[in-house]
């Protein structure tokens, strides 16, 4: 089952970055993110409610669900979508793979636990391998202020996602099912996005472009519902660092799709 969950994460999230690039355009980014998770919530929560997969929890747990919603289903993607305005989707995915580093740092900050030798060398060689494999893309990218803006957005999105990992792990250790935590946190993340749109007076409009609509459906159902259920299940099963190793693998798929579909040139 663990291997199956790994494969789901790699295939779905490896292809989701190219889908995000189709969301960049006439519709405000925060509106597109809201549509994504509103649709995901509408598809997921009623199903889990009627199948009695959502369990009763303590009031304090909802504080953690809210924080998980910010880290997994709102603020982090606000950062990643903006990064995709300035960087090819493959490069954004490569930066996201550095979540292993931030997991190790946050493990020390939040849990006061040192990184084991296995975790250190696994993270080190994994990232070195990714950087070496994609060094032509990294060195040949046009380095200007927009490149650095994109990198900053992607790094902050990765840091926020890493914090979400620890919140998710906390919920798992309190015997909260992955269905319950995902349903509530996705709902809270969607609410945060909605009020952010209202506060900033961002237009709520829709594009009927086929690429936009198809990618929105893919991101809502597959990347948000199936992808996060699989990933959060992995965290509960094998821990944060082991679950995050899929982040080292799916950038290969993301960069391949970026080359094929975005016209990104390998090494040039």
C-alpha positions in Angstrom: 0.0 0.0 0.0 2.9 2.4 0.8 4.4 1.9 -2.6 1.0 2.5 -4.2 0.6 5.8 -2.3 4.1 6.8 -3.4 3.3 6.2 -7.0 0.0 8.1 -6.7 1.9 11.2 -5.3 4.6 11.1 -7.9 2.3 10.7 -10.9 -0.3 13.2 -9.8 1.9 15.9 -8.3 4.5 15.4 -11.1 1.8 16.4 -13.6 0.1 19.0 -11.5 2.8 21.7 -12.0 2.1 21.8 -15.8 -1.6 22.1 -15.0 -0.8 25.0 -12.7 0.9 26.8 -15.6 -2.4 26.6 -17.5 -4.1 28.6 -14.7 -1.8 31.5 -15.2 -3.5 34.2 -17.3 -6.6 36.4 -17.2 -8.0 35.1 -14.0 -6.5 36.5 -10.7 -4.3 33.8 -9.2 -6.0 33.8 -5.8 -9.4 33.4 -7.6 -8.1 30.4 -9.5 -6.7 28.8 -6.2 -10.1 29.4 -4.6 -11.9 27.7 -7.4 -9.5 24.8 -7.2 -10.1 24.1 -3.5 -13.8 25.1 -3.5 -14.4 22.4 -6.1 -12.2 19.9 -4.2 -14.1 20.6 -1.0 -17.5 20.2 -2.7 -16.3 16.9 -4.2 -14.7 15.5 -1.1 -16.5 16.7 2.0 -20.1 15.6 1.2 -18.9 12.2 0.1 -16.9 11.7 3.3 -19.9 13.0 5.4 -22.4 10.7 3.9 -20.1 7.7 4.1 -19.4 8.6 7.8 -15.7 9.0 7.2 -15.5 12.3 9.1 -15.2 11.8 12.8 -16.0 14.0 15.8 -12.9 15.8 17.1 -11.9 18.1 20.0 -12.3 21.9 19.6 -8.5 22.4 19.8 -8.1 20.1 16.8 -9.9 22.6 14.7 -7.2 25.1 15.4 -4.7 22.6 13.9 -7.0 21.9 11.0 -7.2 25.6 10.3 -3.4 25.9 10.4 -3.0 22.9 8.2 -5.5 24.5 5.7 -3.3 27.5 5.5 -0.2 25.5 5.0 -1.6 22.9 2.6 -4.6 24.5 0.9 -4.2 28.2 0.6 -1.0 30.2 1.4 1.4 27.7 0.0 -0.3 27.5 -3.3 -0.6 31.3 -3.4 3.2 31.3 -3.4 3.5 28.4 -5.9 1.1 29.9 -8.4 3.0 33.2 -8.3 6.3 31.4 -8.7 4.8 29.8 -11.9 4.3 33.3 -13.4 8.1 33.7 -13.5 9.6 30.3 -13.7 9.0 27.2 -15.9 6.9 24.6 -14.0 9.8 22.1 -13.9 12.1 24.6 -12.1 9.3 25.3 -9.5 9.0 21.6 -8.9 12.8 21.3 -8.4 12.7 24.0 -5.8 9.8 22.3 -4.1 11.9 19.2 -3.8 14.0 21.1 -1.3 11.2 20.5 1.2 13.4 17.7 2.5 15.9 20.3 3.8 13.2 22.4 5.4 11.7 19.3 7.0 15.0 18.7 8.7 15.3 22.3 9.9 11.7 22.4 11.1 12.2 19.0 12.9 15.0 20.7 14.9 12.9 23.8 15.5 9.6 22.3 16.4 10.6 19.0 17.9 14.1 19.7 19.1 15.2 16.5 17.4 18.5 16.2 15.5 18.6 14.8 12.0 19.6 11.2 11.8 22.5 10.1 9.6 20.1 8.2 7.3 17.9 11.3 6.9 20.9 13.6 6.4 22.5 11.4 3.7 19.2 10.6 2.1 18.3 14.3 1.8 21.8 15.3 0.8 22.3 12.8 -2.0 18.7 13.2 -3.2 19.1 16.9 -3.7 22.6 16.6 -5.1 21.3 14.2 -7.7 18.4 16.5 -8.6 20.7 19.5 -9.0 23.2 17.5 -11.0 20.6 16.0 -13.3 19.0 19.4 -13.9 22.2 21.6 -13.8 21.8 22.5 -17.5 18.4 23.9 -16.8 19.5 25.8 -13.7 22.6 27.3 -15.2 20.9 28.2 -18.5 17.9 29.9 -17.1 17.7 33.6 -17.6 18.7 35.1 -14.3 17.1 38.4 -13.8 14.9 40.1 -11.2 11.9 38.1 -12.3 13.8 34.8 -11.9 14.7 35.7 -8.3 11.1 36.8 -7.6 9.9 33.4 -8.8 12.5 31.6 -6.7 11.5 33.6 -3.6 7.9 32.7 -4.1 8.7 29.0 -4.6 11.0 28.9 -1.5 8.4 30.5 0.7 5.8 28.1 -0.6 8.0 25.2 0.2 8.7 26.4 3.7 5.0 26.8 4.4 4.3 23.3 3.0 7.0 21.9 5.2 5.4 23.4 8.3 2.1 21.9 7.1 3.8 18.5 7.2 4.4 18.8 10.9 0.9 19.9 11.6 -0.4 16.9 9.6 1.9 14.6 11.6 0.6 16.1 14.8 -3.0 15.3 13.8 -2.0 11.8 12.9 -0.4 11.2 16.3 -3.6 12.3 17.9 -5.4 9.4 16.1 -7.3 11.8 13.7 -8.1 10.0 10.5 -6.6 11.3 7.2 -10.2 11.8 5.9 -11.2 14.0 8.9 -8.1 16.1 8.9 -8.1 16.6 5.1 -11.8 17.5 4.9 -11.7 20.1 7.7 -8.3 21.6 6.7 -9.4 21.9 3.0 -12.6 23.5 4.0 -10.8 26.0 6.3 -8.2 26.7 3.6 -11.0 27.5 1.1 -12.7 29.8 3.6 -9.4 31.7 4.1 -9.1 32.1 0.3 -12.7 33.3 0.0 -12.3 36.0 2.6 -8.9 37.0 1.2 -10.7 37.6 -2.1 -13.3 39.7 -0.4 -10.8 41.8 1.7 -8.6 42.5 -1.4 -11.6 43.2 -3.6 -10.3 40.7 -6.1 -12.7 40.0 -9.0 -14.4 36.6 -9.0 -14.6 35.8 -12.7 -14.1 32.7 -14.7 -12.4 31.7 -18.0 -14.1 29.3 -20.4 -10.8 28.5 -22.1 -10.6 24.7 -22.4 -7.0 24.4 -21.0 -8.0 26.5 -18.0 -11.2 24.5 -17.2 -9.6 21.1 -17.8 -6.6 21.9 -15.7 -8.8 23.3 -13.0 -10.8 20.1 -12.8 -7.6 18.0 -12.8 -6.1 20.1 -10.0 -9.3 20.0 -8.0 -10.0 16.3 -8.2 -6.7 14.6 -8.7 -4.0 16.9 -7.3 -6.0 18.2 -4.4 -8.3 15.3 -3.4 -6.4 12.1 -4.4 -2.9 13.6 -4.2 -3.3 15.1 -0.7 -5.2 12.1 0.6 -2.3 9.9 -0.6 0.4 12.2 0.8 -1.2 12.8 4.2 -1.7 9.0 4.4 2.0 8.5 3.8 2.9 10.9 6.6 0.7 9.0 9.0 2.2 5.6 7.8 5.9 6.3 7.5 6.6 9.8 8.9 7.4 13.2 7.4 10.9 12.6 5.9 10.1 9.3 4.4 6.9 10.6 2.8 8.7 13.6 1.4 11.2 11.5 -0.6 8.6 11.5 -3.4 9.4 15.2 -3.8 12.8 14.2 -5.1 11.3 12.0 -7.7 8.4 13.8 -9.3 10.5 16.9 -10.5 11.9 14.5 -13.2 8.4 14.0 -14.5 7.5 17.7 -14.1 10.6 18.8 -16.1 10.0 16.3 -18.8 6.4 17.7 -19.2 7.8 21.3 -19.1 10.1 20.5 -22.0 7.4 18.8 -24.0 4.4 21.1 -23.3 5.9 24.5 -22.4 8.7 24.4 -25.0 11.3 24.5 -22.3 14.7 23.6 -23.8 17.0 21.1 -22.1 20.2 23.0 -21.4 19.4 25.8 -23.7 
